[in-house]
Amino acid sequence: MRIKLGVIFGGQTVEHEVSIISALQAISNLNEDKYDVVPIYITKDKIWYTGHLLRDMDFYKDVLSNKKYVKEVTLCKIDGHFYLEATKGLFRKLITELDIVLPIVHGNNVEDGTLCGYLDTVGIPYVGSHVLGSSLGQDKVVMKQLMKSEGIPVVSYVWFYDNEYFANKDKYLSDIESLGFPVVVKPATLGSSVGISISHDLKEVDEAIIEAIKYDKKIIVEKAVSNLVEVNASVLGNSEYQKVSPLEEVMGIDEILSFTDKYLGGGKGKVSKGGSKGMASTSRIVPARISKELTQDIKDTSKKVFRLLNLSGVVRIDYLIDKKSNKFYVNEPNVIPGSLAFYLWKEDNLSYKDLLDEIIQIAIKDYKNSEKKIRNFDSNILEGYNGSKGVKGVKGLKK
């Protein structure tokens, strides 16, 4: 019997379209002899839909008109089983049962632990990092603070909230100037290089911050690495074991690896009937042109970051290297990397189909192990509860 696998994608995020690309690419590579794949699309206004047409990229060219061909649903649990239930109609109608969920979502409001929290509340098993790992992986400030506390190298940075910047701009500009130019300005909780700019003076940095604030209330400004080489590593596993892929050296046409490099690079990539392949189409050299010693250091650090941030499944960790000093810095982990970093595992003779199967099996094993833990007690302290008297009131009630 095939496993009923729900693939969730979309959501209210600036990375909505990137998620669609990643999900459809994964769906086309899942082993359908083993998995009965159920696409689950979350619109930009947070409505859930399912239906076979969601596999076709043409559906997303006019979602408003095409919604009539798919079913609006919600996730529910009945008698220990999980279902997608129709939200419209007078009577409850169960559309399909699900065994496990594969979230392929990107950005805040979904990848940042929001979706994981909902899935945990319902109780359905799902693939990948859970709430803590997902939220840590999304917030570029908190992740750097945590990594720095463990001696993991990160670049120097300044961070603030939008209201703090507007209230005390001169202070923050002075702090940024002390980093030394150029600097990189980023929305702290976004991905896919959305809203990121490189600045060479105070005027540019102020403009870049104003642009980043359009996307996020929390901003981070980092010292740009000189003589930059960008290298990525993917990590596969869970808390018990971690395996690191070959390293890639990413080649961007812009001064920093931008959204254009990642998703609009030449427009040659195709998914279904059209669209970019995302990070899979980015120019790269594998293995990266760095020493064996540096390669091993980065692989060891990748395992440390994976464990420290409570990650699971498959992630991609991005590094910045100063090729002159031969120093490296962790840029950020991507908890659900675009294309799930399959292109890196391909270099390790692991096909996309086998990679997907492995992360699903990791999730199933982790779920079974978690179910063995004590989640509640048989005793009920509320039995005999007597209002504001609390537990002490139980004695009076018994009398």
Phi and psi in degrees as a GROMACS rama.xvg file:
@    title "Ramachandran Plot"
@    xaxis  label "Phi"
@    yaxis  label "Psi"
@TYPE xy
-75.3377  148.77  ARG-2
-76.8126  129.165  ILE-3
-81.4046  105.134  LYS-4
-109.055  114.875  LEU-5
-89.4239  125.223  GLY-6
-104.473  112.849  VAL-7
-98.6357  134.829  ILE-8
-154.436  169.721  PHE-9
95.1636  -138.101  GLY-10
104.521  168.189  GLY-11
-84.9583  86.5251  GLN-12
-157.007  152.258  THR-13
-68.9023  -11.2476  VAL-14
-99.903  22.1168  GLU-15
-54.861  -51.7566  HIS-16
-67.7354  -34.102  GLU-17
-62.3101  -39.652  VAL-18
-62.691  -40.5134  SER-19
-61.1317  -45.582  ILE-20
-58.2476  -49.5571  ILE-21
-61.7345  -43.1948  SER-22
-67.6907  -46.1729  ALA-23
-65.6216  -33.8858  LEU-24
-65.4988  -41.8076  GLN-25
-67.3857  -44.0123  ALA-26
-57.2107  -40.1621  ILE-27
-70.3114  -13.7298  SER-28
-109.211  -2.2057  ASN-29
-71.8507  145.332  LEU-30
-77.1685  100.53  ASN-31
-78.5403  -3.64966  GLU-32
-75.9139  -22.1176  ASP-33
-107.425  -30.0852  LYS-34
-123.951  132.652  TYR-35
-92.5941  101.635  ASP-36
-85.0057  128.627  VAL-37
-117.988  106.25  VAL-38
-70.8632  135.937  PRO-39
-129.744  110.405  ILE-40
-105.592  128.38  TYR-41
-102.974  119.167  ILE-42
-71.7453  174.237  THR-43
-69.0791  -16.2162  LYS-44
-104.08  21.0487  ASP-45
71.4548  24.5942  LYS-46
-94.3708  136.039  ILE-47
-94.6018  138.118  TRP-48
-135.355  153.046  TYR-49
-138.688  156.535  THR-50
155.351  152.56  GLY-51
-62.0705  -32.3694  HIS-52
-63.646  -17.5424  LEU-53
-67.9323  -10.8432  LEU-54
-78.9966  -13.9935  ARG-55
-100.239  123.571  ASP-56
-58.321  -28.3631  MET-57
-62.0446  -26.7425  ASP-58
-56.958  -37.716  PHE-59
-83.6186  -4.20766  TYR-60
-76.3706  -20.8014  LYS-61
-151.958  70.4381  ASP-62
-59.7928  -40.4483  VAL-63
-57.7418  -43.742  LEU-64
-76.9609  -30.6507  SER-65
-89.2871  -8.8284  ASN-66
-60.4609  -24.5831  LYS-67
-67.5026  -15.3998  LYS-68
-93.8001  -1.76816  TYR-69
-125.633  168.431  VAL-70
-105.616  133.692  LYS-71
-78.5174  129.278  GLU-72
-137.826  169.217  VAL-73
-137.72  161.393  THR-74
-95.3927  133.726  LEU-75
-142.761  164.504  CYS-76
-122.692  126.137  LYS-77
-133.144  120.841  ILE-78
51.5707  41.3291  ASP-79
81.461  4.0035  GLY-80
-116.654  153.673  HIS-81
-109.449  137.008  PHE-82
-138.418  155.068  TYR-83
-93.722  124.116  LEU-84
-114.585  136.334  GLU-85
-63.9822  137.556  ALA-86
-92.8661  -10.5539  THR-87
-112.823  147.538  LYS-88
115.697  158.659  GLY-89
-75.6387  -28.5723  LEU-90
-118.086  151.818  PHE-91
-63.0684  128.438  ARG-92
-130.416  116.741  LYS-93
-86.0562  124.421  LEU-94
-83.6129  -49.6356  ILE-95
-161.051  152.576  THR-96
-88.2941  150.604  GLU-97
-125.185  142.612  LEU-98
-98.2985  -37.024  ASP-99
-158.545  156.886  ILE-100
-119.617  139.868  VAL-101
-113.901  99.8419  LEU-102
-77.7452  125.126  PRO-103
-124.365  72.4284  ILE-104
-119.685  152.671  VAL-105
-132.491  137.153  HIS-106
95.9417  177.036  GLY-107
-68.4076  160.017  ASN-108
77.876  -9.32309  ASN-109
-140.494  -61.8043  VAL-110
-71.2127  -19.6441  GLU-111
-79.9058  14.5727  ASP-112
103.365  -12.3099  GLY-113
-60.7343  -50.5743  THR-114
-66.4538  -40.4357  LEU-115
-58.3919  -42.2909  CYS-116
-60.7823  -41.1615  GLY-117
-65.6512  -44.8838  TYR-118
-63.9251  -37.6513  LEU-119
-64.83  -38.9153  ASP-120
-64.4935  -41.9317  THR-121
-68.4158  -36.6985  VAL-122
103.5  1.7998  GLY-123
-76.2356  138.489  ILE-124
-67.5363  146.275  PRO-125
-146.78  159.378  TYR-126
-86.0952  142.327  VAL-127
101.454  -170.956  GLY-128
-67.8003  150.321  SER-129
-95.1625  -161.503  HIS-130
-57.5557  -52.337  VAL-131
-62.9155  -50.0599  LEU-132
-60.8307  -40.1243  GLY-133
-66.5515  -43.0837  SER-134
-69.4044  -38.7921  SER-135
-65.2525  -38.9218  LEU-136
-69.9479  -18.3521  GLY-137
-92.5655  -28.7014  GLN-138
-94.9625  106.498  ASP-139
-66.1312  -22.626  LYS-140
-79.6543  -53.3436  VAL-141
-62.9925  -39.8539  VAL-142
-63.0481  -39.1968  MET-143
-68.5838  -39.1865  LYS-144
-61.6307  -42.1121  GLN-145
-69.1293  -44.4744  LEU-146
-64.8357  -41.5517  MET-147
-60.936  -37.2652  LYS-148
-65.48  -21.759  SER-149
-101.657  10.5453  GLU-150
78.3684  15.6568  GLY-151
-84.9135  128.958  ILE-152
-69.3986  126.874  PRO-153
-132.255  155.773  VAL-154
-71.6611  159.763  VAL-155
-67.908  145.12  SER-156
-153.783  163.918  TYR-157
-128.82  140.619  VAL-158
-137.39  159.251  TRP-159
-168.761  165.345  PHE-160
-91.3889  159.134  TYR-161
-58.6164  -41.9125  ASP-162
-65.3295  -33.6554  ASN-163
-67.691  -38.0741  GLU-164
-65.208  -45.9039  TYR-165
-66.8783  -30.8688  PHE-166
-80.1758  -27.4153  ALA-167
-143.781  53.136  ASN-168
-57.8276  -44.1006  LYS-169
-60.058  -39.8626  ASP-170
-61.8145  -48.5318  LYS-171
-69.8098  -34.6908  TYR-172
-65.6881  -35.6198  LEU-173
-66.8695  -42.63  SER-174
-62.2659  -40.2694  ASP-175
-67.3972  -41.3145  ILE-176
-60.9452  -33.1924  GLU-177
-69.9292  -18.9191  SER-178
-67.5863  -32.6568  LEU-179
94.0371  134.67  GLY-180
-87.3941  154.881  PHE-181
-78.4168  161.443  PRO-182
-128.467  160.512  VAL-183
-113.22  126.16  VAL-184
-102.899  130.225  VAL-185
-137.676  142.134  LYS-186
-64.1175  134.751  PRO-187
-74.9524  -20.7599  ALA-188
-123.016  21.113  THR-189
-107.699  172.334  LEU-190
-137.039  -167.57  GLY-191
58.0231  21.7789  SER-192
63.4324  20.8813  SER-193
-70.5522  129.589  VAL-194
75.9645  10.0404  GLY-195
-91.4617  137.03  ILE-196
-139.157  153.78  SER-197
-107.776  137.19  ILE-198
-127.231  144.533  SER-199
-114.628  -5.97853  HIS-200
-157.857  175.721  ASP-201
-64.1786  -35.9321  LEU-202
-63.7202  -45.6835  LYS-203
-65.6119  -38.7279  GLU-204
-68.3787  -37.1332  VAL-205
-63.5204  -43.2857  ASP-206
-63.5695  -39.6098  GLU-207
-67.4681  -38.4223  ALA-208
-65.6193  -43.8859  ILE-209
-59.7347  -38.7529  ILE-210
-67.221  -44.1544  GLU-211
-64.8401  -33.7812  ALA-212
-65.6005  -20.7435  ILE-213
-63.8457  -23.9461  LYS-214
-105.656  -24.2868  TYR-215
-153.455  150.357  ASP-216
-87.7824  -12.8573  LYS-217
-115.188  126.821  LYS-218
-123.471  141.9  ILE-219
-125.162  136.875  ILE-220
-120.842  121.209  VAL-221
-114.65  146.267  GLU-222
-65.4075  124.984  LYS-223
-70.3393  139.796  ALA-224
-80.5996  129.901  VAL-225
-75.9624  155.1  SER-226
50.597  48.3742  ASN-227
-71.7786  133.987  LEU-228
-126.521  127.344  VAL-229
-99.8056  127.335  GLU-230
-129.604  139.103  VAL-231
-121.538  148.409  ASN-232
-133.622  142.057  ALA-233
-105.426  142.898  SER-234
-120.781  134.526  VAL-235
-121.215  130.369  LEU-236
150.613  -154.031  GLY-237
-150.853  -157.986  ASN-238
-70.0011  -18.4833  SER-239
-84.4196  -37.2338  GLU-240
-151.756  155.323  TYR-241
-139.45  134.785  GLN-242
-122.14  135.883  LYS-243
-109.299  136.917  VAL-244
-75.6722  170.647  SER-245
-58.5487  153.068  PRO-246
-88.2637  144.597  LEU-247
-111.528  145.345  GLU-248
-104.186  117.145  GLU-249
-92.8245  131.759  VAL-250
-108.776  112.888  MET-251
-104.733  152.245  GLY-252
-90.0202  -18.5015  ILE-253
-93.1464  173.684  ASP-254
-64.7289  -31.7937  GLU-255
-125.849  159.179  ILE-256
-68.4977  110.139  LEU-257
-103.447  175.783  SER-258
-58.6166  -38.3279  PHE-259
-61.9803  -45.6252  THR-260
-58.7024  -42.661  ASP-261
-75.726  -40.551  LYS-262
-124.87  -13.3925  TYR-263
-122.034  15.2343  LEU-264
-66.0599  85.7377  GLY-265
87.5807  -17.1288  GLY-266
64.4798  20.7804  GLY-267
-86.5464  -21.0893  LYS-268
-68.8469  146.577  GLY-269
-129.991  136.338  LYS-270
-126.485  126.715  VAL-271
55.0729  -113.379  SER-272
-101.769  13.526  LYS-273
158.819  162.117  GLY-274
111.394  164.534  GLY-275
-73.8957  154.243  SER-276
-85.571  -0.941428  LYS-277
71.2454  -143.457  GLY-278
-59.3631  -22.5501  MET-279
-65.2942  -21.0903  ALA-280
-97.6694  -1.00285  SER-281
-69.0083  144.153  THR-282
-67.687  133.179  SER-283
-152.332  160.074  ARG-284
-123.314  123.777  ILE-285
-128.796  126.121  VAL-286
-76.23  159.862  PRO-287
-60.8477  146.936  ALA-288
-84.6693  66.1261  ARG-289
-131.489  166.229  ILE-290
-66.4176  160.768  SER-291
-62.7399  -37.7216  LYS-292
-64.6687  -45.6829  GLU-293
-66.7667  -39.2698  LEU-294
-57.8686  -45.8403  THR-295
-67.0396  -39.3059  GLN-296
-60.1495  -43.0407  ASP-297
-67.7429  -39.5061  ILE-298
-63.9421  -42.8251  LYS-299
-63.7525  -41.6177  ASP-300
-64.864  -36.5772  THR-301
-60.7408  -42.303  SER-302
-64.7409  -38.774  LYS-303
-65.7972  -43.466  LYS-304
-63.831  -43.4433  VAL-305
-57.3858  -46.2892  PHE-306
-71.7182  -43.2639  ARG-307
-60.0761  -41.0162  LEU-308
-91.2556  9.80749  LEU-309
60.7302  45.1678  ASN-310
-92.155  162.761  LEU-311
-156.831  159.715  SER-312
82.6694  -130.215  GLY-313
-123.154  131.502  VAL-314
-132.331  164.981  VAL-315
-123.332  130.05  ARG-316
-112.298  126.52  ILE-317
-99.9004  138.033  ASP-318
-123.632  150.042  TYR-319
-115.042  128.054  LEU-320
-120.59  131.094  ILE-321
-87.7234  102.874  ASP-322
-67.9361  -16.5873  LYS-323
-79.7428  -46.178  LYS-324
-88.5049  -13.4556  SER-325
65.3894  26.0247  ASN-326
-95.9325  145.255  LYS-327
-122.27  155.164  PHE-328
-134.57  141.9  TYR-329
-76.3579  122.856  VAL-330
-82.2722  -61.7475  ASN-331
-171.256  153.199  GLU-332
-88.4323  146.216  PRO-333
-109.317  103.592  ASN-334
-62.1407  -41.6509  VAL-335
-122.607  84.9901  ILE-336
-67.4038  146.241  PRO-337
-53.7444  134.947  GLY-338
63.3062  10.4961  SER-339
53.9893  24.2943  LEU-340
57.7755  27.1721  ALA-341
-61.686  -29.8654  PHE-342
-64.8669  -26.6105  TYR-343
-77.7428  -38.2696  LEU-344
-73.9072  -24.2543  TRP-345
-59.3738  -34.7528  LYS-346
-70.68  -13.7745  GLU-347
-106.695  21.6876  ASP-348
61.5985  30.7329  ASN-349
-114.333  112.217  LEU-350
-70.4644  162.294  SER-351
-59.3211  -42.2091  TYR-352
-59.318  -44.8281  LYS-353
-71.1827  -34.0965  ASP-354
-62.4923  -47.0152  LEU-355
-60.4868  -42.4301  LEU-356
-62.6045  -39.8279  ASP-357
-67.8203  -41.9148  GLU-358
-69.8734  -29.8738  ILE-359
-68.7311  -42.2362  ILE-360
-65.8216  -35.9681  GLN-361
-60.7885  -43.733  ILE-362
-64.8757  -40.6842  ALA-363
-63.8463  -44.0145  ILE-364
-63.2908  -44.689  LYS-365
-63.5652  -38.2433  ASP-366
-64.7307  -44.0717  TYR-367
-62.6115  -39.9173  LYS-368
-66.5964  -40.2053  ASN-369
-67.3395  -30.2201  SER-370
-69.3823  -17.092  GLU-371
-80.381  -14.9262  LYS-372
-76.6722  152.827  LYS-373
-73.4515  123.356  ILE-374
-110.495  -20.6447  ARG-375
-156.656  169.466  ASN-376
-111.652  149.318  PHE-377
-69.1718  -29.6798  ASP-378
-69.7738  150.059  SER-379
-124.106  102.134  ASN-380
-70.5692  -11.9099  ILE-381
-85.4025  -11.5571  LEU-382
-64.4566  122.192  GLU-383
80.0144  13.1181  GLY-384
-60.1188  134.922  TYR-385
-123.022  68.0691  ASN-386
58.8793  -135.406  GLY-387
-71.8291  -9.53943  SER-388
-74.7058  -14.196  LYS-389
65.4742  -148.05  GLY-390
-63.1742  -33.1032  VAL-391
-60.9783  -28.0793  LYS-392
-69.1604  -16.6771  GLY-393
-61.302  -39.6773  VAL-394
-60.6745  -44.2454  LYS-395
-64.0921  -37.0974  GLY-396
-65.2965  -41.0806  LEU-397
-64.6461  -35.1806  LYS-398
